[in-house]
């Protein structure tokens, strides 16, 4: 039987943590800004 992968180009298993790490510098400030906006909106609404 023929295997589907080429032994000349080994594919390491994709780790979930390694997939998320490159987007952390983009996502973290966006989530922080959204959290600050929501908290300020709640504070102004309650005041």
Helices and strands as residue ranges (DSSP letters): H 16-21, H 24-46
